[in-house]
Each structure stands twice: as C-alpha cells, then as structure tokens.
Amino acid sequence: MRILVQKFGGTSVANPERRTQVAAKVSEAVSQGYSPVVVVSAIGRQGDPYATDTFIKMVSSIYSEVPKRELDLLMSCGEVISGAVMVSTLRSLGLEAILLTGGQAGIITNNNFGDARIIRVEPENILKQLKEGKIVVVTGFQGITEDGQITTLGRGGSDTTAAAIGVALNAEAIDIYTDVEGIMTADPRIVEDAKILDVVTYNDICHLAHQGAKVIHPRAVEIAMQKNIPLRVKCTFTNSPGTLVTNIQPDIQAGADAIGDRIITGIAHTPNVTQIKINIQDEENKSQAVKKIFKGMALADISVDFISVQPENVLYTVRDELADKAINILHNMGFEAEAVPSCAKVALVGGGIADVPGVMADMVEALAESGVEILQSADSHTTIWVLVKKEQMVPAVQSLHKKFQLGK
C-alpha cells in the first residue's frame, strides 16, 4: 500500500469552490495509486465563523480566564467541522471517505493543554480504514492523552499532525498544501523578485521556519526528518511542483536550485519584538545575576530570544506584548533594565554559511548602504541574525535579498 499524507490549511478549505479543488488533489492521488490520508485545519482564518481564533474570541469575551482544558475542547471543534465538511465533499464526488479525530487516529499526547507534545502515534485504526479502501480524513491540530482528554498541539499543529502520521505510516511523502506555491527565498509581500526554492534541506527550512518563515511549522519538519520522509510544500490552487524538503540531493534538472551550491537559502524575519538591556553592576556575582534574570523570565512564562551576555550588560528579546511584564519583573528583582520596543529580527539562513568568509561583511555592507542600523547580531553555522528597528525591517530584507542575489 502506497500511502500519501496530504495536509490542507484553513484557506484551502475555506469555501465550497476551494474544497472542490482540495477534493481534486485527493482524487488525483487516488488515480495515481496512492492511499491518501488527508489532514485538515479549521475552516478559514481569524474572523471567519469556524476559525479557531473566532472560537477563542467567543468565549474569552465572556470570561478571560478560560481553563486550558475547556479551551482545548472548544478549539478542537474547528477541525472537526472542517473534517466533516471535507468528508461530505469527497463523498459527493463518489469517493468513499471517513473522518477520524486526532484521538481516533491514534495521536497520543502529553497533558500540556494548548501546546501538547505528541508522545506516540498508534496508526492501527488509520491502516484498517485504508485497507478497506477508504480515504481517511484526520482532524489536524489535536490529539488525546492517555486518560482520554482532548488536547491541541499549538500553532502549526496541523503540520505537526501530518508529519507525525506520515512517519507512523511510513508514507511515501507528506504534501503540505497552502495558498502559496512553495517555500520562497523571502516573503514575496516584501521582496518582489522572491523566488520559489525547488529543493531545500530539512535543516535549512527548520531554521527559516524558526526565524519567522510561516509556510511550514518547524516541528513538522523535525518529525519528518526522523525517517527522511520527503516533505513537499505545494499550492492547493495550482499545479506547481512546489518545494521539495529532503536530506537527499535528488536528480536536479537544468536551471533548478542545487542545495550544495547555495551559500544563502533564504531570508526570514520576525517583527514585533522588544530588546531588553540589563546593566549588571556587580561583576563578581555576574553569573548568579544572569541565572536570576533568566530564571525570573522562565517562572513568568516569558520566552526569551537573541540572548547576548556581555561584560557589563545582558541583552535579549521578548515579544512586544510581554515587554512591560518583563521589565517590571526585572525592576522588582533589583536590576536596571530598559526596553527598546518595536524591533524586528532578520535572519540569513543557509547551510553554505559555515566557513565561508565574507558573508557577515557583505551583510553589514548591504544594511549600511540601505541606512539600516544593526542593534544586535549573532550567528551560528547556518544562520546570521541581526536585530533592527521595525520600520527598517523591510529595507533590511530587500537589501539582503539583492546583495546575495537570491532572485536570480
């Protein structure tokens, strides 16, 4: 049995016309000899009647402190509605299909409501339905605990569902369908000549996704990588081949992107972050002070990023909406702290960055020529980050895309 996992996002199932296009993709997979497992997200996006954010707004307007367990029960409804509608669409076209919730599909999670992690997948029920010739539609974004509690997997959870099922079933591929034609060198809303990447490594797309590229969730990539199952990011509404995500260099046709020859794969950005600066006066007890700072953030459930520990200062970033809370905590702990709000992180990502001299110099030169001030920088063997003011984010991305000739 040749199993293909197909995941369709909220925009792909938003109306009858689009669901018919989804059904055509599923039908095509059947005609090619695949047994499809179709993972669906909730219908539409924020503001649409059955979108997850709409459900959250509905209950939080009544009482802001909705228990996480009950919130997960509510949020799981969006995918159930979407899945039932998708089964009806497939059946209307003569395709036998059945809907399984995350729990019925065997997705077992921990009990961290709102952001659960998958412990294992028990795929027997899916396999049973596939052997009976049915198309299995699975609700994305959700699972079930050992004691039967419904959980949700956090943002990007439907991608995670698709990847976990693909690995458990040893699928031939996992196709992530969205409203764009693949993974691009930069956000096309910012860079006009952003180019679709034909092939990209798991490692590079993980870093792009972690740095702000939103086409696929990094957890999904990390799961698929465990068994080297190819991920393909495609558009629901075209026949474009999209982007192949893999560890293995395939046979590449003339004109396609060669993984090994690219120094920079793409540019990602994350807006709406605040830089926190903390002055440390007591040099002798610096290590204890640093420990106290980050423990305080952790206890307050504040995620920190872009950490830089310098001789007299500690710098890091938090999301804009958490900045006041972070500053208050630091002041209460006796630290001198200041905030630089409305910043953005811009990242160059590419496996070719390692041991290539001049990349940072070219980056600094491009930003300087565009009048972009670097507030902070960091690097790893695959990524170089800079922090800039939010109003300079767009020219930063555009200048770097041009400097490294990613549109060619």
Number of C-alpha atoms within 10 A of each C-alpha: 11 14 21 23 28 25 30 26 23 23 18 26 26 19 12 13 11 15 21 18 16 24 23 15 17 22 18 13 17 17 10 9 12 19 23 24 28 26 31 31 32 30 25 22 17 14 12 14 13 21 23 23 17 17 20 17 14 10 14 12 10 9 10 10 10 14 10 15 16 13 20 22 17 16 24 25 19 26 27 23 17 27 28 18 17 24 21 16 18 22 15 12 12 10 18 15 22 20 23 20 23 26 22 18 25 20 25 26 27 19 21 15 22 20 19 22 22 21 12 14 21 16 16 14 14 22 19 12 16 19 12 9 14 19 26 26 27 32 32 32 30 35 31 23 19 13 9 12 17 26 33 30 25 17 12 19 22 30 30 28 28 29 32 24 26 28 21 18 20 18 22 17 21 27 26 26 28 21 16 18 21 25 28 24 24 27 23 13 9 13 18 11 19 22 18 19 22 21 24 26 22 22 19 22 25 20 21 29 18 18 21 18 23 15 23 24 21 23 20 20 26 18 19 27 20 11 13 18 21 23 26 22 25 25 21 26 16 12 10 13 13 23 22 22 28 22 16 13 13 11 8 12 8 7 7 11 16 17 23 12 10 16 19 22 27 28 27 23 25 18 19 15 25 25 28 22 18 22 15 18 14 11 11 8 10 17 12 11 18 16 10 14 18 16 13 16 18 12 8 12 11 17 12 17 14 17 15 14 13 10 10 12 17 19 20 19 25 23 21 18 12 15 21 15 13 23 20 13 17 21 13 10 13 9 17 15 19 17 19 15 20 16 24 26 27 25 27 30 28 26 21 19 22 14 10 10 9 10 18 16 9 14 20 17 16 22 22 14 10 15 12 20 15 16 14 16 17 13 16 10 13 19 21 19 23 22 26 24 22 19 13 18 21 17 17 29 23 21 21 24 23 15 15 19 11 22 16 8
